[in-house]
């Protein structure tokens, strides 16, 4: 789907490295599918950052994508609040959205 939305494909290995191979205190990827096709992704890249004198969990919101034919379904609007609630409950101290 990334090729259709962003104009370039990413490999499964790159996706795993960026999103799933890093420690995260909570789920950091949400997907929606129609049949065998992913039509939506909302994801955050987990990392640790120094905040004042503490090192804390953080998430950088990245690679949100919706298949062109599903863009009027308001999937981001529906899912985003849930992701922030999950991260808040897991004590993620910083969420950065570009």
N, C-alpha and C positions, 0 to 999 in steps of 0.2 A: 504494500500500500504506500510506502514512503515514496516510491518512484512516481506514483500517480499524484500524490499530494505535494511533495517537495521537489519533484523533478529529478530525484536521484535515489537509487536503491541503497539500502544498507544490508550488510550480511547478518545472518543470525548470530555469528560470533561477535560482531561489533555491537549488536543490540544487547546481547548478554553481558558483554564487558561494560557497556555504558549503564545498564539498568539493573541487571540481576546478579552480577558477580560481586557487587559491593555490599558490605553489611548495611542493613537498614533496620531500624527498630519496628517498622510496620510495612505493610504492603505499599509498593510504590508504582505499580503499573495496573491500570484498569483497561480492559479491552471489551469491545462488543463485536459480535460476529453475526453474519447472516449466512447460514449454511457453513461452508468451509472457508468463507472469506471474512477476514478482519475488516471491519468498516469504521472502527473508532479506536483510538488509543489516547489515554491521558496518562502521562508518566512524569516521574520525578527522579532525577539522578541523585542518589544519596551521597553525602560526604560529611566529613567532620570539619568544623571551623572553630577558630578561636574567637570567643566572644568575651570581651573584657579579659579576665585571666582564666576563664574556663574553656575547655574544649567540649563542644556540644554537637549533637546531631543536627544536620541541615539537609534540605532537599532543594534542588534547583529544578523548577518545572521546565521540562523539555519535551520536544517532539510530540506535542499535542497534534493529532491529525484526525480528520474525518473524511471518509471517502466522498468525492464530489456528489454522488447521488444521494447521500445521507445528510448533507449539510443543513437542510431545513428542519431536521428533527430535534434541534436544540440539545444535542447530546452533551456538549461541554457545559452548558448551563445546568443540566440535570446532574452531572457527575462531579463537577468541581467542588461544590460544597461538601460532598461526602469525603472527597480525598483530604480536604483540609481538616475535617473533623477527625479522620483516622490519624493523621499526622499529629494533630493537637493532643489527642488521647495518648499517643506514644511518646509524648514529650519532645517532639522535634522542635527545636528552639527557633529555627530560621527557615522560612520558605521564601525562595527568591524566584520571582516570575519576571521574565524579560518582556 
